[in-house]
Amino acid sequence: MMTRLTIFRFGLHFDREERFRRLFEETYPRLVRYAQLLMEDGEEARDLVGDVMEQAWEIFDTLQVGNEAAWLYTATRNACLNRLKHLQVAQEHIDRLTEATEADARQGYREHEALLQQAERIADELSEPTRTILRLCYWERKTYKQVAEQLGISPDTVKKHISKALRILREAMKQKED
Amino acid sequence: MEYQQNKHKPEETARLEYLFGEALGDLPAPEEVREAWNTFDTRHRRPNRMLWGTVAVGIAASVAVFWLLIGTALRDRSVIEVFASVSTPPTVQYIETDSTQIVCTPATMNQRVFLPDHSCVLLSATSRLEYPKTFSGTVRRVRLQGKARFEVAKAEGCPFIVSTGQLQTEVLGTVFDVEAYSSVAGRVALYEGRVRVSDREHTSVKVMKPGEEAVFTAEGTIRLDSLSVTAGEGWVAGEFLFDNAELKSVMEDVGAWYNVDVVFRSQPLLHERIYFRMKHPQSIEQVLEALNDLGIACFKMEKGQIEVS
């Protein structure tokens, strides 16, 4: 009994490619952003997302319609965590990452997207310098000391701003969950 | 409202931090996304009239593919490109992803690769083989760009498939060569056993016997030839060995081995047949000298490519 994985008649194939292209263009940016967060390396992130897209292309027919983004997200997370292990990044760091991203991975893509939008909104509505401080710490991974030096303020001030931003996000999430 | 920072669990804070980090991260610009899709698409796309019109991004991919087809080159009507060099690593390169292993060969070097089912693959120069780290499931599939000789281990009920862009070769324990430097044309030469070749949609399917060669044409059909009249298999033994082979095939091989562009300045020369045998020399100049000695055409290196006139 021989099973072929890529059997499709010409007409169907065209739809498949179109559908995949749309999925690719929609999700690629967010996946790269997610992978960049985990890998802390833009090029690695893009490579990994590329690999995940390759896999997705292979199994596209078996992906549940409507659930493709969720699959892509999980696959990206797994690819990143595995890659970090392969690169022999400190297990402690990998564990922390795994734990920090677990809840959202479990929750599902849609909820994750909603949370991100909320976080984005909150960050946007933050006054300066909180907004910049937040970005410097969490996106550019600078230490409180580095941020303080860069902005010409004290590390304690930096810490206060971060706490404020986290508090706002935490409260917003609580409200949602209630 | 609670305001007890210290009582919040570190995992929860970490989660929020990562959420913020992600939310505030840079999204690739739309141009970058389109670029990424083009790259992805080029690897998977086949030339298709319908698609060319509808999907604008496909244009770049279809032009790139066209270079590899044997026919009139778009840029210079008097030149026919027979082999287009590709990017290769300086030595054999092994790349691993989660589940697959990729092997890329440089120019002038064959590399033997053993697959998880103990099948043996001799990968020719300027080639790329991709295979899963374990063969699970009902099919053993590998992906090839370039040329390779396969000695496939028998595995009942588990067909072995070689995918090369367009051509799909399915076997059940045999010895055969697959050549597909371009993603739209390719060749399979069978030495032992039975092989079924098809295009990806299975509109054209042929079963091969030993001593036959299947040629997948740019028009999308599969043609069966007998092996003895087409390009030889000297590469396995480290030599150029052509027995009454078309100059086109010979020069494709030479171009591929050294990873150098090859162009013909005369259409009839493509089909001139020669007998040529030579151990793979280090330098391409030595091959060209020997070819020139045949006295049927002029072979020279011009601006980094081989010209035949």
Contacts between the chains, C-beta under 8 A, distances in Angstrom:
chain1	res1	chain2	res2	distance
A	1	B	138	7.4
A	1	B	157	6.1
A	2	B	138	7.8
A	2	B	139	7.5
A	2	B	157	7.9
A	2	B	159	4.7
A	2	B	170	7.2
A	3	B	138	4.7
A	3	B	139	5.8
A	4	B	139	7.1
A	4	B	161	7.4
A	4	B	168	8.0
A	4	B	170	7.8
A	4	B	202	7.8
A	5	B	139	6.3
A	5	B	141	6.8
A	6	B	163	7.7
A	6	B	168	7.7
A	6	B	200	5.8
A	7	B	201	7.9
A	7	B	202	6.4
A	8	B	201	6.7
A	9	B	201	6.3
A	10	B	201	5.7
A	10	B	203	7.5
A	13	B	201	6.9
A	14	B	48	7.9
A	14	B	50	6.5
A	14	B	51	6.7
A	17	B	45	7.6
A	17	B	51	7.3
A	17	B	55	8.0
A	18	B	55	7.7
A	21	B	37	6.4
A	21	B	41	7.4
A	21	B	55	7.2
A	21	B	57	7.9
A	24	B	36	7.8
A	24	B	37	5.5
A	24	B	40	6.7
A	25	B	33	5.7
A	25	B	34	7.6
A	25	B	37	6.1
A	28	B	28	7.0
A	28	B	33	5.2
A	28	B	36	5.8
A	28	B	37	7.4
A	29	B	27	4.2
A	29	B	28	5.0
A	29	B	33	5.8
A	30	B	27	7.0
A	32	B	27	7.4
A	32	B	28	5.3
A	33	B	22	6.2
A	33	B	25	4.3
A	33	B	26	6.8
A	33	B	27	5.3
A	33	B	28	7.8
A	34	B	22	5.9
A	34	B	25	8.0
A	36	B	25	5.9
A	36	B	26	7.6
A	37	B	18	6.5
A	37	B	21	5.2
A	37	B	22	4.8
A	37	B	25	5.8
A	46	B	36	7.4
A	50	B	36	7.4
A	50	B	39	7.9
A	50	B	40	7.0
A	51	B	97	5.1
A	51	B	98	7.4
A	53	B	40	6.0
A	54	B	40	7.8
A	55	B	99	7.9
A	57	B	40	7.9
A	57	B	44	6.5
A	78	B	98	7.6
A	79	B	97	7.9
A	79	B	98	6.1
A	82	B	98	5.4
A	83	B	98	7.9
A	86	B	96	7.7
A	96	B	14	6.2
A	97	B	18	7.7
A	99	B	11	5.3
A	99	B	14	6.8
A	99	B	15	7.9
A	100	B	11	6.9
A	100	B	14	4.0
A	100	B	15	4.9
A	100	B	17	7.2
A	100	B	18	4.6
A	101	B	15	7.5
A	101	B	18	6.0
A	103	B	15	5.7
A	104	B	15	7.2
A	104	B	19	7.2
A	115	B	19	5.9
A	116	B	19	6.7
A	116	B	22	6.1
A	116	B	23	4.7
A	117	B	23	7.8
A	119	B	19	5.0
A	119	B	20	5.4
A	119	B	22	7.7
A	119	B	23	3.6
A	119	B	24	7.7
A	120	B	23	4.5
A	120	B	24	7.3
A	123	B	20	6.7
A	123	B	23	6.3
A	123	B	24	5.6
A	134	B	20	6.1
A	134	B	24	6.6
A	135	B	24	5.0
A	138	B	17	5.6
A	138	B	18	7.8
A	138	B	20	4.7
A	138	B	21	3.9
A	138	B	24	6.3
A	139	B	21	5.6
A	139	B	24	4.8
A	139	B	25	5.7
A	139	B	26	7.9
A	163	B	5	5.7
A	165	B	20	7.0
A	166	B	13	6.5
A	166	B	16	5.4
A	166	B	17	7.3
A	166	B	20	7.7
A	167	B	3	7.2
A	167	B	5	7.7
A	169	B	16	5.4
A	169	B	19	7.1
A	169	B	20	6.6
A	170	B	8	7.3
A	170	B	12	7.7
A	170	B	16	6.2
A	171	B	1	6.8
A	173	B	16	7.8
